[in-house]
């Protein structure tokens, strides 16, 4: 009740400040991410931005999990440690250095470890079917730890009903999907209700079941079956003509997913090692995410504050890990639970010096971590009885030097505090850090069809609970212990981009350089398994489409990344330093295809996904022998066909024929091979 009261009071106060009375309401948008500062004019964006709508995510890409929805974007490379454990690697950085925001709720938490994390899979891809990906640091507005990029996702905005009508039905959606690679079935059902023309509700459920994966060359990956399910509720209430209050709840579970590459069930790939031993029959994890949030959104007002986004959120996330012996008895059972409370406020105002975007955010985490087999153990995977605070205060200004040139600059103050009371080997850790980071960009409109940007952005990431307190295994054979003496990370990215949008073609190009200072990596020695290293990364991203006729176009994208750090030989601090690379850096990769779209109800495309060999391995890659072949991950090319057809106004059908040549391949850094020749088919009924 207190949660609702605070939101109502704030929304009424903001409405009074904004002078919204007498405005005419606009139709609610199907695609709505109010948190994005780039929603209005894409030509003014000082970053590379890609947007996916509901139709693309659910019907064209037919994404079985949320990370899969991102895998065809330039600059994004999705590896899979195990079934339903996909991780988007954005410009070479994994999830602890990227920020995910779902309907205004920050999904990142301080348990996210260095390296690939599976927790982005805890978003329902049917519910969160709108996505906006901002490549490069978004540290001023979204958090100083947004180094590789920011991913903003949302559920679809709800329609409104008839004025003065009582409770009435506003329709719904039913999705049915089959995938042959894992003989999988996914079902999603959603209903929408309205009350008058200012109140709407929706609720939905998702259930998915997957059997063992059939890889290329018709090889099967044993014990790779799992299931997931989820549900959500949304309420939208129009406080006035320009302000909307949203209340939402999410729940998503992934059950019985096996980390196959660390068990004897793994399949050898070009010399990868296979786990042996009677204590590794299964390594099962169950994941659970729940989130409750309230948001007040305001836009297009006539007062001093013309846009606002205020939110309160609560997120619960847990990971339960069990290892099974050959006789199905369990051992090494661990569990952590993280509760995150958050509050954020973003305001936009027109001033004499330009358009100001300003606000604050605060997140407070409580973490419990247990070793269920050893009740006397001080901690589980990370510190027990731990607390983590993150506070940010920011301002960004967009100033028009003239009609064709804008300067965008901003500053963010970040404060982070860790208070870990129960930490093995070190007892406790109580530290805090703060930093001021900023960005400065020039956006130039050369013509109505050509614009570009150039600028610099900074990032700052303090050690989280995983960096400082994690105790246990990592990669194929590494172990790590807590380290309370780590320094925070600092990043500086220089970037330039060009957008060309003509009648017959469009082209997007970006080049960037990221300077890395004190990046936290994991080492082998038990007394120094985490330390700070310096380095850099250079990258190029290219994408575009060319229309051969009114119905036929060719499209493609290309991503290249090179990284450099100074690391110890054999990752042992007793040895000297040598040149090295970041771990699991994607190879040169991309997509090229041709699309036929004769009308508004039919499309067909043939395309290939490709990646070069990745034999430029880091020291960490070379030691990760279960996932990465000793000579590097071989390149690959797959050939694929997609067809989408709107059978009736209410019925859509999509089919995708994947890996037609049955290529036996592995995405670099993954713990399993990809699917072989397969078919995915989705039927969508809108009622």
C-alpha positions in Angstrom: 0.0 0.0 0.0 2.9 2.3 0.8 4.4 1.6 -2.7 1.1 2.6 -4.4 0.8 5.8 -2.2 4.3 7.1 -3.0 3.8 6.6 -6.8 0.4 8.3 -6.7 1.7 11.3 -4.7 4.7 11.8 -7.0 2.6 11.5 -10.2 0.1 14.1 -8.9 3.0 16.5 -8.0 4.7 16.1 -11.4 1.4 16.6 -13.2 0.9 19.9 -11.4 4.4 21.1 -12.2 4.0 20.2 -15.9 0.8 22.1 -16.5 -0.8 19.3 -18.5 -4.4 20.4 -18.0 -6.3 20.8 -21.2 -4.0 18.7 -23.4 -5.3 16.3 -26.0 -4.4 12.7 -25.5 -2.4 11.0 -28.3 -3.1 7.4 -29.2 -1.0 4.9 -27.2 2.0 3.6 -29.2 2.6 -0.1 -29.8 6.3 0.5 -29.4 7.1 2.5 -26.3 10.4 2.8 -24.4 10.0 6.1 -22.6 13.4 5.6 -20.9 15.2 6.0 -24.2 16.4 9.6 -25.0 16.7 8.6 -28.7 13.0 7.8 -29.3 12.0 10.9 -31.2 14.6 11.7 -33.8 17.0 8.9 -34.9 19.0 11.4 -36.9 20.0 13.1 -33.7 21.5 10.0 -32.0 25.1 10.2 -30.9 25.4 6.4 -30.8 24.6 3.4 -32.9 21.0 2.3 -32.1 19.0 -0.7 -33.3 15.4 -1.3 -32.7 13.4 -4.6 -32.8 9.6 -4.6 -32.6 7.2 -7.3 -31.5 6.7 -8.8 -35.0 10.5 -9.1 -35.6 11.2 -10.7 -32.2 8.3 -13.2 -32.1 7.4 -13.9 -35.7 10.5 -13.2 -37.9 13.4 -14.1 -35.5 11.2 -16.6 -33.6 13.5 -16.1 -30.6 13.2 -19.0 -28.1 14.9 -16.8 -25.4 15.5 -13.1 -25.0 19.3 -13.2 -25.8 18.5 -15.0 -29.1 16.5 -11.9 -30.2 19.8 -9.9 -30.4 22.1 -12.3 -32.2 21.7 -10.8 -35.7 22.6 -7.2 -34.7 26.0 -5.8 -35.6 28.2 -5.5 -32.6 26.3 -8.2 -30.7 27.5 -11.8 -30.5 25.5 -14.4 -28.5 27.4 -17.3 -27.0 25.7 -20.2 -25.2 27.4 -21.7 -22.2 24.6 -24.4 -21.9 21.0 -24.8 -22.9 19.0 -21.6 -22.2 22.2 -19.9 -20.9 22.8 -17.4 -23.7 24.9 -14.3 -23.2 25.0 -11.3 -25.6 28.6 -10.1 -25.9 28.3 -6.5 -26.9 31.5 -4.9 -28.3 33.5 -7.6 -26.6 31.9 -7.1 -23.1 29.7 -9.5 -21.3 26.7 -8.9 -19.2 28.3 -7.4 -16.1 29.6 -4.5 -18.3 26.3 -4.1 -20.2 23.1 -2.8 -18.7 19.7 -4.4 -19.3 16.5 -2.4 -18.4 13.1 -4.1 -18.6 10.1 -1.8 -18.5 12.2 0.6 -16.4 13.5 -2.1 -14.1 17.3 -2.5 -14.0 17.9 -6.3 -14.4 21.6 -6.2 -13.6 22.5 -7.1 -10.0 25.9 -7.3 -8.1 26.0 -11.1 -8.4 26.7 -11.0 -12.1 30.2 -12.4 -12.6 33.0 -11.4 -14.9 32.4 -13.4 -18.1 29.3 -14.9 -19.7 26.1 -14.9 -17.5 22.9 -16.6 -18.1 20.6 -14.2 -16.3 19.4 -12.2 -19.3 17.5 -15.4 -20.3 15.1 -14.7 -17.4 13.0 -12.3 -19.5 10.0 -13.8 -21.3 10.7 -13.1 -25.1 6.9 -13.2 -25.8 6.2 -10.5 -23.2 9.3 -8.4 -23.7 9.1 -8.3 -27.5 10.2 -4.7 -28.1 13.9 -3.9 -27.8 16.2 -1.0 -28.3 20.0 -1.7 -28.3 22.3 1.3 -27.8 25.9 0.3 -28.7 28.7 1.9 -26.7 28.8 3.5 -23.3 25.5 4.8 -22.0 27.0 5.6 -18.6 25.5 9.1 -18.1 21.8 8.2 -18.1 21.8 4.4 -17.6 24.6 3.7 -15.1 28.3 4.1 -15.3 28.7 0.3 -15.8 27.1 0.5 -19.2 30.4 -0.1 -21.1 29.6 -2.3 -24.1 26.0 -1.1 -24.5 22.5 -0.6 -23.1 19.6 -2.9 -23.9 16.1 -1.4 -23.2 13.2 -3.7 -23.5 9.5 -3.2 -23.0 6.2 -5.0 -23.1 3.7 -3.6 -25.7 1.6 -0.5 -24.7 -2.0 -1.5 -24.0 -4.9 -0.2 -26.1 -7.8 1.7 -24.5 -11.5 1.0 -24.7 -14.7 3.0 -24.9 -15.3 6.0 -22.7 -17.7 5.4 -19.8 -17.7 1.6 -20.6 -17.4 -0.8 -17.8 -15.0 -3.6 -17.6 -14.7 -5.0 -21.2 -12.5 -7.3 -23.3 -9.9 -5.7 -25.5 -8.5 -8.8 -27.2 -5.5 -11.1 -26.8 -2.8 -13.1 -28.4 -2.0 -16.7 -28.7 1.4 -18.0 -29.9 2.3 -21.6 -30.7 5.8 -22.5 -31.7 7.6 -25.7 -32.6 11.3 -26.2 -33.0 12.7 -29.4 -34.5 16.3 -29.0 -33.1 15.1 -29.8 -29.6 11.6 -31.1 -30.4 10.5 -28.1 -28.5 7.1 -26.5 -27.9 6.5 -23.0 -26.7 3.0 -21.6 -25.9 2.1 -18.1 -24.9 -1.4 -16.7 -24.1 -2.2 -13.1 -23.3 -5.5 -11.3 -22.5 -6.3 -7.6 -22.4 -9.1 -5.9 -20.6 -10.2 -2.2 -20.3 -12.3 0.0 -18.1 -13.6 3.2 -19.8 -11.0 4.9 -21.9 -8.3 5.5 -19.3 -7.7 2.1 -17.7 -6.3 -1.1 -19.2 -5.1 -4.5 -17.9 -3.2 -7.4 -19.5 -2.0 -10.7 -18.2 -0.2 -13.5 -19.9 1.5 -16.9 -19.4 4.3 -18.7 -21.2 5.3 -22.4 -21.1 8.2 -24.0 -23.0 9.6 -27.5 -23.1 12.8 -28.6 -24.8 14.3 -32.0 -25.4 17.9 -33.0 -26.1 19.6 -30.8 -28.8 20.3 -32.2 -32.2 23.5 -30.5 -33.4 25.0 -30.5 -36.9 25.8 -33.8 -38.6 22.8 -35.2 -36.8 24.8 -35.5 -33.5 22.8 -35.3 -30.3 23.8 -33.5 -27.1 22.6 -35.8 -24.3 21.0 -34.4 -21.1 20.4 -31.0 -22.7 16.6 -31.0 -22.0 15.0 -28.3 -19.8 11.8 -26.3 -19.4 10.8 -22.8 -18.5 7.6 -20.9 -17.7 6.6 -17.4 -16.9 3.7 -15.0 -16.3 3.1 -11.3 -16.1 0.5 -8.7 -15.2 0.3 -5.1 -16.4 -2.1 -2.2 -15.5 -2.0 1.1 -17.3 -4.0 4.1 -16.0 -4.1 7.5 -17.7 -3.7 10.0 -14.8 -4.5 12.8 -17.3 -4.1 13.5 -21.0 -0.3 13.2 -20.9 0.5 11.1 -17.9 0.3 7.4 -17.5 0.8 5.2 -14.4 1.9 1.7 -15.0 2.0 -1.2 -12.5 3.6 -4.5 -13.4 4.6 -7.9 -12.1 6.8 -10.5 -13.8 7.7 -14.0 -12.9 10.0 -16.3 -15.0 11.6 -19.6 -14.2 14.1 -21.8 -16.0 14.2 -25.3 -14.5 16.6 -28.2 -14.8 19.1 -26.7 -17.2 22.3 -28.7 -17.3 25.8 -27.2 -17.8 26.6 -30.0 -20.2 30.2 -29.0 -21.1 31.2 -29.6 -17.5 29.8 -33.2 -17.5 30.7 -36.5 -19.3 27.7 -35.9 -21.6 29.6 -33.2 -23.4 30.5 -33.8 -27.0 34.1 -33.3 -28.2 34.6 -30.6 -30.8 37.9 -30.2 -32.6 39.9 -31.3 -29.5 37.9 -29.8 -26.6 38.3 -31.8 -23.4 35.5 -33.9 -21.8 34.8 -33.8 -18.1 35.3 -37.2 -16.3 34.5 -38.5 -12.9 31.6 -40.0 -11.1 30.6 -36.7 -9.4 29.7 -34.8 -12.5 26.8 -36.7 -14.1 24.7 -33.5 -14.1 25.3 -29.9 -13.1 21.7 -28.6 -12.8 20.6 -25.1 -12.2 17.2 -23.6 -11.5 16.8 -19.9 -12.1 14.0 -17.7 -10.9 13.3 -14.0 -11.5 10.4 -11.9 -10.1 9.9 -8.2 -10.4 7.3 -5.7 -9.2 7.3 -2.2 -10.4 5.4 1.0 -10.7 6.1 3.8 -13.2 4.7 7.2 -13.9 5.4 8.4 -17.5 4.8 11.9 -18.8 5.6 13.5 -22.1 4.7 16.4 -24.5 3.8 18.8 -21.8 3.7 22.6 -21.8 5.3 23.2 -18.4 8.9 23.4 -17.5 9.1 19.6 -17.3 8.1 18.3 -20.7 9.0 14.6 -20.1 9.3 12.5 -16.9 9.9 8.9 -16.0 9.6 8.0 -12.3 9.8 4.5 -11.1 9.9 2.3 -8.0 11.0 -1.4 -8.4 11.6 -4.6 -6.6 13.4 -7.5 -8.2 14.1 -11.0 -6.7 16.5 -13.3 -8.4 17.8 -16.7 -7.4 20.1 -19.4 -8.7 20.0 -22.9 -7.2 22.8 -25.2 -8.3 23.1 -29.0 -7.7 25.7 -31.4 -8.8 24.7 -35.1 -9.2 26.8 -38.2 -8.8 26.5 -41.3 -11.0 24.1 -42.8 -8.5 21.9 -39.6 -8.7 22.8 -38.5 -5.2 23.5 -34.8 -4.9 26.6 -32.9 -3.8 28.0 -29.4 -4.0 24.5 -27.8 -3.6 24.6 -24.0 -3.5 22.0 -21.3 -3.7 22.0 -17.5 -3.8 19.2 -15.0 -3.5 19.3 -11.4 -4.4 16.7 -8.8 -3.6 17.0 -5.4 -5.4 15.0 -2.3 -4.4 15.3 0.6 -6.9 14.1 4.1 -7.4 14.8 6.3 -10.5 13.7 9.7 -11.8 14.4 11.1 -15.3 13.3 14.6 -16.3 13.6 16.5 -19.6 13.3 20.3 -19.8 13.8 22.9 -22.4 16.1 25.7 -21.2 17.9 28.7 -22.6 21.1 26.5 -22.9 19.4 23.6 -24.6 17.4 20.5 -23.8 18.3 19.2 -20.4 17.9 15.5 -19.4 18.6 15.0 -15.7 17.8 12.8 -12.8 19.0 10.2 -10.3 18.8 6.5 -9.6 19.4 4.4 -6.5 19.6 0.6 -6.1 20.0 -1.4 -2.9 20.7 -5.1 -2.9 20.5 -7.7 -0.2 22.2 -11.0 -1.0 22.0 -14.4 0.9 24.3 -17.1 -0.4 24.5 -20.6 1.1 26.4 -23.8 0.8 23.5 -26.3 1.4 25.8 -29.3 1.9 28.0 -27.5 4.5 25.8 -25.5 6.8 28.8 -24.3 8.7 30.4 -22.7 5.6 30.8 -19.0 5.8 29.3 -18.3 2.4 28.0 -19.9 -0.8 29.1 -18.9 -4.3 29.3 -15.2 -3.2 29.3 -13.5 0.2 26.4 -14.2 2.6 24.6 -11.5 4.5 25.8 -8.9 1.9 24.6 -5.5 0.9 25.3 -3.4 -2.2 24.4 0.3 -2.8 24.5 2.1 -6.1 23.6 5.8 -6.4 23.8 8.0 -9.5 23.1 11.6 -10.2 23.3 12.8 -13.8 22.7 15.7 -16.2 23.0 15.8 -20.0 22.4 18.7 -22.3 21.7 18.9 -26.0 22.5 22.3 -27.5 21.9 23.3 -31.1 24.9 25.2 -32.4 23.0 25.8 -35.6 20.3 24.0 -37.6 22.7 21.2 -38.6 25.0 20.8 -35.7 24.3 19.8 -32.1 26.6 19.3 -29.2 25.6 16.8 -26.5 27.4 16.6 -23.3 26.7 15.1 -19.9 28.1 14.2 -16.5 27.3 11.5 -14.0 28.3 11.1 -10.3 28.4 7.5 -9.2 28.7 6.2 -5.6 29.0 2.5 -4.9 29.3 0.8 -1.5 29.8 -2.9 -0.7 29.1 -4.3 2.7 29.8 -8.1 2.7 29.6 -9.5 6.3 30.4 -13.1 5.7 33.3 -13.8 3.3 35.4 -16.9 3.3 39.2 -16.4 3.7 38.9 -12.6 4.3 36.1 -12.4 6.9 34.3 -9.3 5.7 34.6 -6.6 3.0 33.4 -3.0 3.6 34.5 -0.6 0.8 33.0 2.3 -1.1 34.0 4.1 -4.4 32.9 7.1 -6.2 33.6 8.7 -9.6 32.5 11.4 -12.0 32.2 10.3 -15.7 31.0 12.1 -18.7 30.4 12.2 -22.4 30.7 14.8 -25.2 29.4 14.3 -28.7 28.9 16.3 -31.9 26.0 15.4 -34.1 26.1 16.7 -37.7 23.3 16.6 -40.3 25.1 16.9 -43.6 21.8 16.7 -45.5 18.2 15.4 -45.2 19.7 11.9 -45.9 23.1 11.9 -44.3 24.1 12.5 -40.7 27.1 11.6 -38.5 28.5 11.8 -35.0 31.8 11.9 -33.2 32.5 11.9 -29.5 34.0 10.5 -26.3 32.2 8.6 -23.5 33.5 7.4 -20.1 32.6 4.4 -18.0 33.2 3.4 -14.4 32.4 0.1 -12.8 33.1 -0.7 -9.1 33.9 -4.2 -8.0 30.6 -6.1 -7.4 30.0 -9.0 -5.0 31.0 -11.5 -7.6 34.3 -9.7 -8.3 35.2 -9.3 -4.6 33.7 -12.4 -2.9 33.1 -15.2 -5.4 34.5 -18.5 -4.2 34.5 -21.6 -6.4 35.0 -22.8 -9.9 35.1 -20.8 -13.1 35.6 -21.7 -16.8 36.8 -25.3 -17.5 39.2 -25.8 -14.6 39.8 -22.5 -12.8 39.0 -21.7 -9.2 38.8 -18.3 -7.5 38.8 -17.0 -4.0 37.6 -13.6 -2.6 39.7 -10.5 -3.0 38.9 -7.3 -1.2 41.7 -5.2 -2.6 40.4 -4.7 -6.2 40.4 -1.3 -7.8 37.3 0.0 -9.8 37.4 -0.2 -13.6 37.6 2.9 -15.9 36.8 3.0 -19.6 37.0 5.7 -22.2 35.5 5.2 -25.7 36.2 7.3 -28.7 33.6 6.7 -31.5 32.6 8.1 -34.9 29.5 7.1 -36.9 27.8 7.8 -40.2 24.1 7.2 -41.2 23.0 7.4 -44.8 19.3 6.9 -45.6 18.3 7.2 -49.2 15.2 6.1 -51.1 17.0 3.0 -52.5 19.4 2.2 -49.7 20.5 2.8 -46.2 24.0 2.5 -44.6 25.3 2.6 -41.0 29.0 2.7 -40.1 30.7 3.1 -36.8 34.3 2.9 -35.7 35.4 3.0 -32.1 38.4 2.7 -29.7 37.9 1.8 -26.0 40.7 2.4 -23.5 40.6 0.0 -20.5 42.1 0.8 -17.1 42.0 -1.6 -14.2 39.6 -4.1 -15.7 39.0 -7.0 -13.3 39.9 -10.4 -14.6 40.2 -13.9 -13.0 43.6 -15.6 -12.5 44.6 -19.2 -11.7 46.5 -18.8 -8.5 44.4 -19.5 -5.3 45.9 -16.4 -3.5 45.3 -13.9 -6.4 42.5 -15.2 -8.6 41.2 -11.7 -9.4 43.3 -8.7 -10.4 43.2 -5.4 -12.4 44.6 -5.2 -15.9 44.9 -2.4 -18.5 44.2 -2.7 -22.2 42.2 -1.4 -25.2 39.8 -2.5 -27.9 39.2 -1.3 -31.5 36.1 -2.1 -33.5 34.2 -1.5 -36.8 30.5 -2.2 -37.4 28.8 -1.9 -40.8 25.2 -2.6 -41.7 22.9 -1.7 -44.6 20.2 -2.6 -47.1 19.9 -1.9 -50.8 16.6 -2.1 -52.7 17.0 -3.7 -56.1 13.3 -3.2 -56.9 10.2 -2.2 -55.0 9.9 -5.8 -53.8 13.5 -7.1 -53.6 16.4 -6.0 -51.4 19.8 -7.2 -50.3 20.9 -6.7 -46.7 23.8 -7.4 -44.4 26.1 -6.4 -41.6 29.7 -7.0 -40.5 31.4 -6.7 -37.1 35.1 -6.7 -36.4 36.8 -6.3 -32.9 40.4 -6.5 -31.8 41.4 -6.2 -28.2 44.7 -6.0 -26.2 45.5 -6.4 -22.5 48.7 -7.1 -20.5 48.4 -10.3 -18.6 50.7 -12.7 -16.8 52.0 -15.7 -18.6 49.8 -18.8 -18.0 47.7 -16.3 -16.0 50.0 -16.9 -13.0 51.1 -13.8 -11.1 54.5 -15.4 -10.4 55.2 -15.0 -14.1 56.0 -11.9 -16.1 53.5 -9.9 -18.2 52.9 -10.5 -21.9 50.5 -9.2 -24.5 47.0 -10.8 -24.4 43.4 -10.3 -25.5 40.1 -10.1 -23.7 38.4 -13.5 -23.3 35.8 -14.8 -25.7 36.3 -11.9 -28.2 34.0 -12.5 -31.2 35.7 -13.2 -34.6 34.9 -11.2 -37.7 31.2 -12.1 -38.2 28.0 -11.0 -39.9 25.0 -11.7 -42.1 24.2 -11.2 -45.7 20.9 -12.0 -47.5 18.2 -11.2 -49.9 14.6 -10.4 -49.0 11.5 -10.5 -51.1 8.4 -8.5 -49.9 5.8 -8.4 -52.6 3.1 -6.9 -50.4 2.2 -6.2 -46.8 1.2 -9.7 -45.9 4.1 -11.8 -47.2 7.9 -11.8 -47.0 10.6 -14.3 -47.7 14.3 -14.1 -47.3 17.4 -16.2 -47.9 20.5 -15.4 -45.8 23.7 -16.7 -44.4 25.2 -16.2 -41.0 29.0 -16.4 -41.0 32.0 -16.1 -38.7 35.7 -16.4 -39.4 38.0 -18.7 -37.4 38.8 -17.3 -33.9 42.4 -18.5 -33.4 43.6 -15.3 -31.8 43.0 -16.7 -28.3 43.5 -15.1 -25.0 45.3 -16.9 -22.1 41.9 -17.4 -20.5 40.5 -18.9 -23.7 43.4 -21.4 -23.9 42.7 -22.6 -20.4 39.0 -23.0 -21.1 39.6 -26.3 -22.8 36.0 -27.6 -22.5 34.5 -24.8 -24.5 37.3 -23.6 -26.9 39.4 -25.9 -29.1 43.2 -25.7 -28.6 43.7 -24.3 -32.1 40.8 -21.9 -31.8 37.1 -22.1 -32.8 36.7 -22.9 -36.5 34.7 -20.5 -38.7 31.4 -21.3 -40.1 28.6 -20.3 -42.5 25.0 -21.4 -42.3 22.3 -21.0 -44.9 18.8 -20.2 -43.9 15.3 -19.3 -45.2 12.6 -17.4 -43.5 9.0 -16.9 -44.6 6.3 -14.9 -43.0 2.6 -14.8 -44.1 -0.4 -13.0 -42.7 -3.1 -15.6 -43.4 -5.9 -13.4 -42.2 -6.1 -10.1 -40.3 -6.1 -12.1 -37.1 -3.8 -15.0 -38.0 0.0 -14.9 -38.8 2.4 -17.7 -39.6 6.2 -17.7 -39.6 8.6 -20.5 -40.6 12.3 -20.6 -40.5 14.5 -23.3 -42.1 17.8 -23.1 -40.3 21.3 -24.4 -41.1 20.2 -26.0 -44.4 23.6 -27.6 -44.9 23.6 -29.2 -41.4 26.8 -27.4 -40.5 28.6 -28.8 -37.5 29.7 -25.7 -35.7 30.1 -23.8 -32.5 29.7 -20.1 -31.7 33.0 -19.0 -30.2 33.1 -19.2 -26.4 30.0 -21.5 -26.2 29.9 -24.7 -24.2 27.8 -26.5 -26.8 27.5 -26.7 -30.5 24.7 -25.0 -32.4 21.6 -26.6 -33.8 21.9 -28.6 -37.0 19.4 -28.6 -39.9 16.1 -27.6 -38.3 12.7 -26.0 -38.7 11.0 -23.4 -36.5 7.3 -22.6 -37.0 5.2 -20.1 -35.1 1.5 -19.5 -35.4 0.1 -16.3 -33.9 -3.6 -15.7 -33.4 -4.8 -12.2 -32.5 -8.3 -12.3 -31.0 
